[in-house]
Amino acid sequence: STPIKSSAASDVYKRQIEHCNNQCIITGSKTYDVHHLYAFNLILSETLKKIDFPLKENFTDYSEEELQYLTDEFLKMHNSYPLGICIDRNLHKQFHSMYGHGNNTPEQFKEFLNKQNIRIRNDYVLAQ
């Protein structure tokens, strides 16, 4: 994983798990993955476009200051979206087998729930 992804993941991962009460929002299972409702790659692309960040051949071509700026701006953008959600590992695999990895949206997840006739636990509200 890239330094940006590592930094961002470590910063928000704990909040996502706490938000889901450390369990799948559907089954209550403690064996879950954190699913990003709005795909990580879309947030990064949006950030790069917003700040007009120059793309270089290699990550190592960036200065520490450039990487810190990108990380800070990415985290701001990431925090403007709803937190990821905890879902059972098997359901997570099933979702990505249907919708692929990357470019995923909250609308796809809601469609997945409807197609599979899956209900979210009553004590959890899915962010818009």
N, CA, C and O atoms as CSV, one atom per row, in Angstrom:
chain,resi,resn,atom,element,x,y,z
A,1,SER,N,N,0.831,-1.188,0.000
A,1,SER,CA,C,0.000,0.000,0.000
A,1,SER,C,C,0.872,1.246,0.000
A,1,SER,O,O,2.026,1.218,0.427
A,2,THR,N,N,0.308,2.313,-0.477
A,2,THR,CA,C,1.051,3.566,-0.555
A,2,THR,C,C,1.093,4.221,0.814
A,2,THR,O,O,0.265,3.916,1.672
A,3,PRO,N,N,2.065,5.132,1.033
A,3,PRO,CA,C,2.104,5.851,2.316
A,3,PRO,C,C,0.806,6.618,2.585
A,3,PRO,O,O,0.382,6.730,3.736
A,4,ILE,N,N,0.179,7.141,1.538
A,4,ILE,CA,C,-1.075,7.862,1.724
A,4,ILE,C,C,-2.138,6.908,2.261
A,4,ILE,O,O,-2.822,7.216,3.236
A,5,LYS,N,N,-2.271,5.761,1.625
A,5,LYS,CA,C,-3.295,4.811,2.057
A,5,LYS,C,C,-3.011,4.331,3.484
A,5,LYS,O,O,-3.932,4.220,4.294
A,6,SER,N,N,-1.766,4.052,3.789
A,6,SER,CA,C,-1.412,3.588,5.127
A,6,SER,C,C,-1.746,4.642,6.168
A,6,SER,O,O,-2.321,4.329,7.210
A,7,SER,N,N,-1.392,5.876,5.895
A,7,SER,CA,C,-1.645,6.964,6.821
A,7,SER,C,C,-3.139,7.174,7.019
A,7,SER,O,O,-3.613,7.285,8.149
A,8,ALA,N,N,-3.863,7.225,5.940
A,8,ALA,CA,C,-5.309,7.460,6.012
A,8,ALA,C,C,-6.009,6.308,6.715
A,8,ALA,O,O,-6.882,6.526,7.555
A,9,ALA,N,N,-5.631,5.095,6.379
A,9,ALA,CA,C,-6.278,3.925,6.972
A,9,ALA,C,C,-6.063,3.888,8.481
A,9,ALA,O,O,-6.998,3.617,9.235
A,10,SER,N,N,-4.847,4.156,8.920
A,10,SER,CA,C,-4.582,4.106,10.351
A,10,SER,C,C,-5.297,5.226,11.091
A,10,SER,O,O,-5.649,5.072,12.261
A,11,ASP,N,N,-5.516,6.355,10.418
A,11,ASP,CA,C,-6.163,7.501,11.048
A,11,ASP,C,C,-7.654,7.289,11.261
A,11,ASP,O,O,-8.188,7.719,12.284
A,12,VAL,N,N,-8.333,6.647,10.337
A,12,VAL,CA,C,-9.795,6.535,10.429
A,12,VAL,C,C,-10.294,5.134,10.777
A,12,VAL,O,O,-11.456,4.974,11.153
A,13,TYR,N,N,-9.453,4.138,10.663
A,13,TYR,CA,C,-9.871,2.747,10.874
A,13,TYR,C,C,-10.546,2.555,12.236
A,13,TYR,O,O,-11.610,1.944,12.332
A,14,LYS,N,N,-9.917,3.082,13.274
A,14,LYS,CA,C,-10.452,2.917,14.623
A,14,LYS,C,C,-11.824,3.576,14.764
A,14,LYS,O,O,-12.717,3.010,15.394
A,15,ARG,N,N,-12.003,4.773,14.181
A,15,ARG,CA,C,-13.305,5.449,14.246
A,15,ARG,C,C,-14.382,4.653,13.517
A,15,ARG,O,O,-15.530,4.606,13.959
A,16,GLN,N,N,-14.015,4.032,12.409
A,16,GLN,CA,C,-14.985,3.244,11.651
A,16,GLN,C,C,-15.472,2.056,12.472
A,16,GLN,O,O,-16.670,1.774,12.527
A,17,ILE,N,N,-14.548,1.375,13.098
A,17,ILE,CA,C,-14.894,0.206,13.912
A,17,ILE,C,C,-15.749,0.623,15.102
A,17,ILE,O,O,-16.739,-0.038,15.416
A,18,GLU,N,N,-15.375,1.712,15.763
A,18,GLU,CA,C,-16.160,2.196,16.902
A,18,GLU,C,C,-17.569,2.577,16.458
A,18,GLU,O,O,-18.541,2.302,17.162
A,19,HIS,N,N,-17.677,3.210,15.289
A,19,HIS,CA,C,-18.970,3.631,14.758
A,19,HIS,C,C,-19.895,2.427,14.535
A,19,HIS,O,O,-21.114,2.538,14.668
A,20,CYS,N,N,-19.308,1.292,14.197
A,20,CYS,CA,C,-20.091,0.062,13.959
A,20,CYS,C,C,-20.217,-0.792,15.209
A,20,CYS,O,O,-20.729,-1.910,15.155
A,21,ASN,N,N,-19.753,-0.267,16.330
A,21,ASN,CA,C,-19.810,-1.014,17.589
A,21,ASN,C,C,-19.048,-2.335,17.499
A,21,ASN,O,O,-19.433,-3.330,18.114
A,22,ASN,N,N,-17.949,-2.333,16.715
A,22,ASN,CA,C,-17.056,-3.485,16.589
A,22,ASN,C,C,-17.762,-4.755,16.119
A,22,ASN,O,O,-17.452,-5.857,16.573
A,23,GLN,N,N,-18.733,-4.580,15.189
A,23,GLN,CA,C,-19.447,-5.740,14.668
A,23,GLN,C,C,-20.074,-5.418,13.317
A,23,GLN,O,O,-20.255,-4.252,12.965
A,24,CYS,N,N,-20.400,-6.455,12.576
A,24,CYS,CA,C,-21.060,-6.303,11.285
A,24,CYS,C,C,-22.396,-5.596,11.484
A,24,CYS,O,O,-23.162,-5.952,12.380
A,25,ILE,N,N,-22.678,-4.594,10.649
A,25,ILE,CA,C,-23.926,-3.841,10.786
A,25,ILE,C,C,-25.137,-4.639,10.296
A,25,ILE,O,O,-26.278,-4.208,10.461
A,26,ILE,N,N,-24.885,-5.787,9.704
A,26,ILE,CA,C,-25.974,-6.619,9.185
A,26,ILE,C,C,-26.212,-7.824,10.084
A,26,ILE,O,O,-27.329,-8.061,10.546
A,27,THR,N,N,-25.143,-8.585,10.326
A,27,THR,CA,C,-25.291,-9.849,11.059
A,27,THR,C,C,-24.917,-9.754,12.535
A,27,THR,O,O,-25.305,-10.608,13.331
A,28,GLY,N,N,-24.158,-8.710,12.905
A,28,GLY,CA,C,-23.649,-8.615,14.270
A,28,GLY,C,C,-22.380,-9.416,14.478
A,28,GLY,O,O,-21.850,-9.465,15.588
A,29,SER,N,N,-21.878,-10.054,13.403
A,29,SER,CA,C,-20.670,-10.878,13.466
A,29,SER,C,C,-19.449,-10.041,13.864
A,29,SER,O,O,-19.332,-8.870,13.500
A,30,LYS,N,N,-18.556,-10.665,14.609
A,30,LYS,CA,C,-17.285,-10.016,14.971
A,30,LYS,C,C,-16.212,-10.311,13.925
A,30,LYS,O,O,-15.084,-9.832,14.040
A,31,THR,N,N,-16.561,-11.096,12.909
A,31,THR,CA,C,-15.649,-11.400,11.803
A,31,THR,C,C,-16.095,-10.559,10.616
A,31,THR,O,O,-16.967,-10.958,9.845
A,32,TYR,N,N,-15.480,-9.387,10.483
A,32,TYR,CA,C,-15.928,-8.426,9.490
A,32,TYR,C,C,-14.748,-7.745,8.807
A,32,TYR,O,O,-13.607,-7.828,9.263
A,33,ASP,N,N,-15.051,-7.078,7.712
A,33,ASP,CA,C,-14.117,-6.178,7.037
A,33,ASP,C,C,-14.731,-4.788,7.088
A,33,ASP,O,O,-15.951,-4.643,7.169
A,34,VAL,N,N,-13.876,-3.761,7.041
A,34,VAL,CA,C,-14.384,-2.404,6.915
A,34,VAL,C,C,-14.544,-2.118,5.424
A,34,VAL,O,O,-13.584,-2.183,4.656
A,35,HIS,N,N,-15.765,-1.805,5.038
A,35,HIS,CA,C,-16.087,-1.510,3.637
A,35,HIS,C,C,-16.237,-0.001,3.471
A,35,HIS,O,O,-17.003,0.638,4.192
A,36,HIS,N,N,-15.501,0.560,2.518
A,36,HIS,CA,C,-15.636,1.981,2.204
A,36,HIS,C,C,-16.844,2.168,1.297
A,36,HIS,O,O,-16.867,1.659,0.177
A,37,LEU,N,N,-17.834,2.887,1.772
A,37,LEU,CA,C,-19.015,3.138,0.952
A,37,LEU,C,C,-18.645,3.946,-0.287
A,37,LEU,O,O,-19.162,3.702,-1.377
A,38,TYR,N,N,-17.753,4.900,-0.108
A,38,TYR,CA,C,-17.247,5.695,-1.225
A,38,TYR,C,C,-15.789,5.286,-1.387
A,38,TYR,O,O,-14.974,5.515,-0.494
A,39,ALA,N,N,-15.463,4.687,-2.515
A,39,ALA,CA,C,-14.166,4.027,-2.717
A,39,ALA,C,C,-12.974,4.952,-2.465
A,39,ALA,O,O,-12.973,6.128,-2.829
A,40,PHE,N,N,-11.976,4.373,-1.837
A,40,PHE,CA,C,-10.723,5.066,-1.527
A,40,PHE,C,C,-10.144,5.719,-2.781
A,40,PHE,O,O,-9.715,6.872,-2.730
A,41,ASN,N,N,-10.125,4.997,-3.905
A,41,ASN,CA,C,-9.518,5.535,-5.124
A,41,ASN,C,C,-10.278,6.755,-5.642
A,41,ASN,O,O,-9.675,7.654,-6.228
A,42,LEU,N,N,-11.603,6.795,-5.432
A,42,LEU,CA,C,-12.380,7.954,-5.865
A,42,LEU,C,C,-12.057,9.179,-5.013
A,42,LEU,O,O,-11.973,10.297,-5.520
A,43,ILE,N,N,-11.878,8.953,-3.722
A,43,ILE,CA,C,-11.532,10.058,-2.825
A,43,ILE,C,C,-10.143,10.595,-3.173
A,43,ILE,O,O,-9.932,11.808,-3.200
A,44,LEU,N,N,-9.203,9.696,-3.438
A,44,LEU,CA,C,-7.854,10.136,-3.811
A,44,LEU,C,C,-7.885,10.904,-5.132
A,44,LEU,O,O,-7.247,11.951,-5.245
A,45,SER,N,N,-8.604,10.412,-6.119
A,45,SER,CA,C,-8.705,11.107,-7.410
A,45,SER,C,C,-9.320,12.490,-7.251
A,45,SER,O,O,-8.868,13.460,-7.859
A,46,GLU,N,N,-10.351,12.564,-6.430
A,46,GLU,CA,C,-11.003,13.849,-6.185
A,46,GLU,C,C,-10.046,14.836,-5.512
A,46,GLU,O,O,-10.021,16.022,-5.841
A,47,THR,N,N,-9.263,14.322,-4.569
A,47,THR,CA,C,-8.283,15.158,-3.877
A,47,THR,C,C,-7.223,15.666,-4.848
A,47,THR,O,O,-6.908,16.856,-4.854
A,48,LEU,N,N,-6.671,14.775,-5.667
A,48,LEU,CA,C,-5.632,15.162,-6.630
A,48,LEU,C,C,-6.143,16.234,-7.583
A,48,LEU,O,O,-5.423,17.174,-7.919
A,49,LYS,N,N,-7.384,16.086,-8.013
A,49,LYS,CA,C,-7.976,17.061,-8.928
A,49,LYS,C,C,-8.192,18.401,-8.228
A,49,LYS,O,O,-7.883,19.456,-8.781
A,50,LYS,N,N,-8.723,18.349,-7.013
A,50,LYS,CA,C,-9.029,19.579,-6.266
A,50,LYS,C,C,-7.778,20.415,-6.014
A,50,LYS,O,O,-7.806,21.635,-6.171
A,51,ILE,N,N,-6.688,19.770,-5.627
A,51,ILE,CA,C,-5.474,20.521,-5.283
A,51,ILE,C,C,-4.512,20.635,-6.462
A,51,ILE,O,O,-3.425,21.198,-6.338
A,52,ASP,N,N,-4.932,20.088,-7.618
A,52,ASP,CA,C,-4.107,20.145,-8.826
A,52,ASP,C,C,-2.695,19.637,-8.539
A,52,ASP,O,O,-1.700,20.290,-8.855
A,53,PHE,N,N,-2.640,18.460,-7.936
A,53,PHE,CA,C,-1.367,17.871,-7.507
A,53,PHE,C,C,-0.646,17.273,-8.707
A,53,PHE,O,O,-1.240,16.515,-9.474
A,54,PRO,N,N,0.640,17.611,-8.876
A,54,PRO,CA,C,1.378,17.072,-10.024
A,54,PRO,C,C,1.649,15.576,-9.867
A,54,PRO,O,O,2.061,15.122,-8.799
A,55,LEU,N,N,1.417,14.817,-10.935
A,55,LEU,CA,C,1.696,13.393,-10.896
A,55,LEU,C,C,3.109,13.142,-11.391
A,55,LEU,O,O,3.490,13.580,-12.476
A,56,LYS,N,N,3.877,12.432,-10.582
A,56,LYS,CA,C,5.268,12.124,-10.920
A,56,LYS,C,C,5.386,10.627,-11.193
A,56,LYS,O,O,4.513,9.836,-10.835
A,57,GLU,N,N,6.478,10.270,-11.829
A,57,GLU,CA,C,6.707,8.889,-12.236
A,57,GLU,C,C,6.722,7.922,-11.047
A,57,GLU,O,O,6.125,6.847,-11.106
A,58,ASN,N,N,7.406,8.314,-9.974
A,58,ASN,CA,C,7.560,7.453,-8.804
A,58,ASN,C,C,7.181,8.200,-7.536
A,58,ASN,O,O,7.352,9.415,-7.438
A,59,PHE,N,N,6.667,7.459,-6.574
A,59,PHE,CA,C,6.317,8.058,-5.289
A,59,PHE,C,C,7.539,8.690,-4.636
A,59,PHE,O,O,7.432,9.710,-3.957
A,60,THR,N,N,8.703,8.075,-4.847
A,60,THR,CA,C,9.935,8.573,-4.233
A,60,THR,C,C,10.404,9.903,-4.832
A,60,THR,O,O,11.323,10.531,-4.308
A,61,ASP,N,N,9.772,10.328,-5.930
A,61,ASP,CA,C,10.126,11.615,-6.542
A,61,ASP,C,C,9.504,12.803,-5.806
A,61,ASP,O,O,9.840,13.953,-6.087
A,62,TYR,N,N,8.600,12.526,-4.866
A,62,TYR,CA,C,7.958,13.602,-4.114
A,62,TYR,C,C,8.768,13.944,-2.870
A,62,TYR,O,O,9.387,13.072,-2.259
A,63,SER,N,N,8.757,15.211,-2.506
A,63,SER,CA,C,9.413,15.631,-1.266
A,63,SER,C,C,8.518,15.271,-0.081
A,63,SER,O,O,7.331,14.991,-0.248
A,64,GLU,N,N,9.101,15.282,1.108
A,64,GLU,CA,C,8.328,15.031,2.325
A,64,GLU,C,C,7.199,16.057,2.452
A,64,GLU,O,O,6.087,15.716,2.855
A,65,GLU,N,N,7.490,17.305,2.109
A,65,GLU,CA,C,6.490,18.371,2.201
A,65,GLU,C,C,5.323,18.122,1.240
A,65,GLU,O,O,4.165,18.319,1.608
A,66,GLU,N,N,5.621,17.696,0.027
A,66,GLU,CA,C,4.566,17.405,-0.942
A,66,GLU,C,C,3.679,16.258,-0.457
A,66,GLU,O,O,2.453,16.327,-0.543
A,67,LEU,N,N,4.315,15.209,0.051
A,67,LEU,CA,C,3.552,14.062,0.539
A,67,LEU,C,C,2.709,14.424,1.758
A,67,LEU,O,O,1.584,13.946,1.903
A,68,GLN,N,N,3.249,15.261,2.626
A,68,GLN,CA,C,2.487,15.686,3.799
A,68,GLN,C,C,1.284,16.520,3.380
A,68,GLN,O,O,0.190,16.360,3.922
A,69,TYR,N,N,1.490,17.413,2.412
A,69,TYR,CA,C,0.390,18.241,1.900
A,69,TYR,C,C,-0.696,17.356,1.291
A,69,TYR,O,O,-1.881,17.544,1.566
A,70,LEU,N,N,-0.294,16.399,0.469
A,70,LEU,CA,C,-1.255,15.491,-0.141
A,70,LEU,C,C,-2.003,14.691,0.924
A,70,LEU,O,O,-3.222,14.539,0.848
A,71,THR,N,N,-1.286,14.188,1.899
A,71,THR,CA,C,-1.909,13.418,2.983
A,71,THR,C,C,-2.921,14.268,3.736
A,71,THR,O,O,-4.038,13.823,3.998
A,72,ASP,N,N,-2.532,15.490,4.084
A,72,ASP,CA,C,-3.436,16.377,4.824
A,72,ASP,C,C,-4.699,16.671,4.019
A,72,ASP,O,O,-5.807,16.623,4.554
A,73,GLU,N,N,-4.532,16.972,2.749
A,73,GLU,CA,C,-5.677,17.291,1.895
A,73,GLU,C,C,-6.551,16.057,1.664
A,73,GLU,O,O,-7.778,16.149,1.621
A,74,PHE,N,N,-5.902,14.911,1.518
A,74,PHE,CA,C,-6.655,13.670,1.350
A,74,PHE,C,C,-7.504,13.390,2.585
A,74,PHE,O,O,-8.679,13.041,2.465
A,75,LEU,N,N,-6.919,13.540,3.768
A,75,LEU,CA,C,-7.658,13.267,4.995
A,75,LEU,C,C,-8.840,14.221,5.155
A,75,LEU,O,O,-9.901,13.817,5.633
A,76,LYS,N,N,-8.667,15.469,4.764
A,76,LYS,CA,C,-9.789,16.416,4.798
A,76,LYS,C,C,-10.914,15.924,3.892
A,76,LYS,O,O,-12.083,15.923,4.278
A,77,MET,N,N,-10.550,15.510,2.693
A,77,MET,CA,C,-11.541,15.028,1.731
A,77,MET,C,C,-12.192,13.744,2.252
A,77,MET,O,O,-13.412,13.590,2.200
A,78,HIS,N,N,-11.370,12.835,2.750
A,78,HIS,CA,C,-11.865,11.558,3.270
A,78,HIS,C,C,-12.863,11.793,4.397
A,78,HIS,O,O,-13.890,11.119,4.472
A,79,ASN,N,N,-12.565,12.741,5.265
A,79,ASN,CA,C,-13.430,13.025,6.407
A,79,ASN,C,C,-14.739,13.704,6.006
A,79,ASN,O,O,-15.662,13.796,6.815
A,80,SER,N,N,-14.825,14.175,4.769
A,80,SER,CA,C,-16.069,14.789,4.309
A,80,SER,C,C,-17.084,13.734,3.856
A,80,SER,O,O,-18.240,14.059,3.583
A,81,TYR,N,N,-16.652,12.482,3.777
A,81,TYR,CA,C,-17.525,11.381,3.381
A,81,TYR,C,C,-17.894,10.557,4.611
A,81,TYR,O,O,-17.187,10.590,5.618
A,82,PRO,N,N,-19.013,9.811,4.530
A,82,PRO,CA,C,-19.376,8.951,5.663
A,82,PRO,C,C,-18.265,7.932,5.944
A,82,PRO,O,O,-17.504,7.554,5.054
A,83,LEU,N,N,-18.198,7.506,7.192
A,83,LEU,CA,C,-17.232,6.484,7.580
A,83,LEU,C,C,-17.519,5.180,6.842
A,83,LEU,O,O,-18.633,4.938,6.378
A,84,GLY,N,N,-16.485,4.349,6.748
A,84,GLY,CA,C,-16.693,3.008,6.226
A,84,GLY,C,C,-17.560,2.230,7.196
A,84,GLY,O,O,-17.792,2.664,8.324
A,85,ILE,N,N,-18.034,1.084,6.750
A,85,ILE,CA,C,-18.921,0.270,7.577
A,85,ILE,C,C,-18.336,-1.122,7.771
A,85,ILE,O,O,-17.614,-1.625,6.911
A,86,CYS,N,N,-18.645,-1.726,8.878
A,86,CYS,CA,C,-18.192,-3.092,9.161
A,86,CYS,C,C,-19.241,-4.060,8.624
A,86,CYS,O,O,-20.401,-4.032,9.034
A,87,ILE,N,N,-18.806,-4.920,7.692
A,87,ILE,CA,C,-19.713,-5.960,7.202
A,87,ILE,C,C,-19.013,-7.313,7.218
A,87,ILE,O,O,-17.801,-7.419,7.028
A,88,ASP,N,N,-19.806,-8.319,7.446
A,88,ASP,CA,C,-19.328,-9.700,7.495
A,88,ASP,C,C,-18.412,-9.980,6.299
A,88,ASP,O,O,-18.709,-9.570,5.177
A,89,ARG,N,N,-17.309,-10.672,6.538
A,89,ARG,CA,C,-16.322,-10.929,5.472
A,89,ARG,C,C,-16.929,-11.592,4.246
A,89,ARG,O,O,-16.599,-11.235,3.115
A,90,ASN,N,N,-17.813,-12.554,4.467
A,90,ASN,CA,C,-18.426,-13.245,3.327
A,90,ASN,C,C,-19.315,-12.310,2.521
A,90,ASN,O,O,-19.314,-12.360,1.291
A,91,LEU,N,N,-20.076,-11.455,3.205
A,91,LEU,CA,C,-20.898,-10.475,2.495
A,91,LEU,C,C,-20.023,-9.476,1.740
A,91,LEU,O,O,-20.359,-9.051,0.634
A,92,HIS,N,N,-18.900,-9.108,2.351
A,92,HIS,CA,C,-17.974,-8.175,1.712
A,92,HIS,C,C,-17.412,-8.777,0.416
A,92,HIS,O,O,-17.351,-8.108,-0.616
A,93,LYS,N,N,-17.009,-10.032,0.486
A,93,LYS,CA,C,-16.515,-10.722,-0.716
A,93,LYS,C,C,-17.606,-10.803,-1.782
A,93,LYS,O,O,-17.351,-10.602,-2.969
A,94,GLN,N,N,-18.813,-11.098,-1.340
A,94,GLN,CA,C,-19.944,-11.191,-2.262
A,94,GLN,C,C,-20.197,-9.844,-2.941
A,94,GLN,O,O,-20.419,-9.792,-4.151
A,95,PHE,N,N,-20.165,-8.756,-2.167
A,95,PHE,CA,C,-20.358,-7.420,-2.748
A,95,PHE,C,C,-19.323,-7.155,-3.833
A,95,PHE,O,O,-19.671,-6.763,-4.947
A,96,HIS,N,N,-18.039,-7.373,-3.506
A,96,HIS,CA,C,-16.972,-7.062,-4.468
A,96,HIS,C,C,-16.956,-8.033,-5.650
A,96,HIS,O,O,-16.469,-7.682,-6.725
A,97,SER,N,N,-17.472,-9.228,-5.471
A,97,SER,CA,C,-17.571,-10.138,-6.626
A,97,SER,C,C,-18.630,-9.626,-7.602
A,97,SER,O,O,-18.543,-9.876,-8.805
A,98,MET,N,N,-19.620,-8.917,-7.088
A,98,MET,CA,C,-20.670,-8.364,-7.941
A,98,MET,C,C,-20.289,-6.999,-8.530
A,98,MET,O,O,-20.610,-6.705,-9.681
A,99,TYR,N,N,-19.608,-6.172,-7.739
A,99,TYR,CA,C,-19.359,-4.784,-8.134
A,99,TYR,C,C,-17.887,-4.451,-8.393
A,99,TYR,O,O,-17.563,-3.328,-8.779
A,100,GLY,N,N,-17.010,-5.412,-8.185
A,100,GLY,CA,C,-15.589,-5.166,-8.401
A,100,GLY,C,C,-14.970,-4.363,-7.265
A,100,GLY,O,O,-15.641,-3.982,-6.306
A,101,HIS,N,N,-13.667,-4.117,-7.401
A,101,HIS,CA,C,-12.907,-3.346,-6.404
A,101,HIS,C,C,-12.574,-1.991,-7.000
A,101,HIS,O,O,-12.103,-1.909,-8.134
A,102,GLY,N,N,-12.813,-0.937,-6.250
A,102,GLY,CA,C,-12.552,0.420,-6.719
A,102,GLY,C,C,-13.779,0.990,-7.407
A,102,GLY,O,O,-14.606,0.259,-7.953
A,103,ASN,N,N,-13.876,2.294,-7.369
A,103,ASN,CA,C,-15.000,3.031,-7.961
A,103,ASN,C,C,-16.341,2.663,-7.339
A,103,ASN,O,O,-17.385,2.882,-7.953
A,104,ASN,N,N,-16.328,2.113,-6.138
A,104,ASN,CA,C,-17.570,1.723,-5.481
A,104,ASN,C,C,-18.242,2.927,-4.818
A,104,ASN,O,O,-17.582,3.870,-4.382
A,105,THR,N,N,-19.570,2.865,-4.756
A,105,THR,CA,C,-20.357,3.986,-4.242
A,105,THR,C,C,-21.389,3.510,-3.225
A,105,THR,O,O,-21.707,2.322,-3.169
A,106,PRO,N,N,-21.912,4.439,-2.418
A,106,PRO,CA,C,-22.987,4.074,-1.489
A,106,PRO,C,C,-24.220,3.535,-2.227
A,106,PRO,O,O,-24.913,2.655,-1.717
A,107,GLU,N,N,-24.491,4.060,-3.414
A,107,GLU,CA,C,-25.630,3.589,-4.199
A,107,GLU,C,C,-25.480,2.108,-4.559
A,107,GLU,O,O,-26.455,1.358,-4.526
A,108,GLN,N,N,-24.272,1.695,-4.897
A,108,GLN,CA,C,-24.028,0.279,-5.189
A,108,GLN,C,C,-24.309,-0.581,-3.960
A,108,GLN,O,O,-24.895,-1.659,-4.063
A,109,PHE,N,N,-23.885,-0.093,-2.804
A,109,PHE,CA,C,-24.091,-0.876,-1.588
A,109,PHE,C,C,-25.582,-1.009,-1.285
A,109,PHE,O,O,-26.050,-2.087,-0.920
A,110,LYS,N,N,-26.324,0.082,-1.436
A,110,LYS,CA,C,-27.775,0.023,-1.211
A,110,LYS,C,C,-28.435,-0.914,-2.220
A,110,LYS,O,O,-29.353,-1.657,-1.871
A,111,GLU,N,N,-27.974,-0.882,-3.465
A,111,GLU,CA,C,-28.486,-1.793,-4.494
A,111,GLU,C,C,-28.191,-3.245,-4.109
A,111,GLU,O,O,-29.051,-4.117,-4.230
A,112,PHE,N,N,-26.964,-3.490,-3.645
A,112,PHE,CA,C,-26.560,-4.827,-3.194
A,112,PHE,C,C,-27.498,-5.323,-2.086
A,112,PHE,O,O,-27.978,-6.455,-2.134
A,113,LEU,N,N,-27.752,-4.475,-1.100
A,113,LEU,CA,C,-28.649,-4.857,-0.002
A,113,LEU,C,C,-30.030,-5.211,-0.532
A,113,LEU,O,O,-30.624,-6.209,-0.123
A,114,ASN,N,N,-30.540,-4.383,-1.448
A,114,ASN,CA,C,-31.875,-4.632,-2.008
A,114,ASN,C,C,-31.917,-5.922,-2.824
A,114,ASN,O,O,-32.840,-6.723,-2.677
A,115,LYS,N,N,-30.907,-6.124,-3.693
A,115,LYS,CA,C,-30.878,-7.329,-4.526
A,115,LYS,C,C,-30.799,-8.598,-3.688
A,115,LYS,O,O,-31.393,-9.618,-4.038
A,116,GLN,N,N,-30.068,-8.531,-2.586
A,116,GLN,CA,C,-29.874,-9.699,-1.731
A,116,GLN,C,C,-30.948,-9.795,-0.642
A,116,GLN,O,O,-30.947,-10.721,0.168
A,117,ASN,N,N,-31.860,-8.825,-0.640
A,117,ASN,CA,C,-32.908,-8.747,0.376
A,117,ASN,C,C,-32.311,-8.774,1.781
A,117,ASN,O,O,-32.752,-9.527,2.650
A,118,ILE,N,N,-31.295,-7.932,1.980
A,118,ILE,CA,C,-30.577,-7.846,3.249
A,118,ILE,C,C,-31.016,-6.579,3.974
A,118,ILE,O,O,-31.156,-5.516,3.369
A,119,ARG,N,N,-31.228,-6.710,5.260
A,119,ARG,CA,C,-31.589,-5.572,6.097
A,119,ARG,C,C,-30.440,-5.267,7.061
A,119,ARG,O,O,-29.785,-6.170,7.581
A,120,ILE,N,N,-30.216,-3.972,7.281
A,120,ILE,CA,C,-29.234,-3.533,8.271
A,120,ILE,C,C,-29.885,-3.610,9.642
A,120,ILE,O,O,-31.083,-3.363,9.781
A,121,ARG,N,N,-29.094,-3.953,10.657
A,121,ARG,CA,C,-29.614,-4.017,12.026
A,121,ARG,C,C,-30.360,-2.726,12.374
A,121,ARG,O,O,-29.975,-1.647,11.922
A,122,ASN,N,N,-31.390,-2.827,13.148
A,122,ASN,CA,C,-32.214,-1.675,13.533
A,122,ASN,C,C,-31.442,-0.602,14.289
A,122,ASN,O,O,-31.809,0.571,14.225
A,123,ASP,N,N,-30.383,-0.973,15.002
A,123,ASP,CA,C,-29.659,0.017,15.806
A,123,ASP,C,C,-28.582,0.759,15.018
A,123,ASP,O,O,-27.835,1.553,15.589
A,124,TYR,N,N,-28.497,0.509,13.718
A,124,TYR,CA,C,-27.485,1.180,12.908
A,124,TYR,C,C,-28.163,1.969,11.800
A,124,TYR,O,O,-29.051,1.456,11.119
A,125,VAL,N,N,-27.743,3.224,11.620
A,125,VAL,CA,C,-28.277,4.062,10.551
A,125,VAL,C,C,-27.183,4.245,9.500
A,125,VAL,O,O,-26.091,4.720,9.811
A,126,LEU,N,N,-27.476,3.873,8.270
A,126,LEU,CA,C,-26.531,4.015,7.172
A,126,LEU,C,C,-26.464,5.481,6.769
A,126,LEU,O,O,-27.476,6.080,6.405
A,127,ALA,N,N,-25.259,6.060,6.836
A,127,ALA,CA,C,-25.071,7.476,6.498
A,127,ALA,C,C,-25.375,7.717,5.028
A,127,ALA,O,O,-25.198,6.833,4.191
A,128,GLN,N,N,-25.827,8.904,4.733
A,128,GLN,CA,C,-26.136,9.284,3.355
A,128,GLN,C,C,-24.905,9.850,2.671
A,128,GLN,O,O,-24.968,10.228,1.501
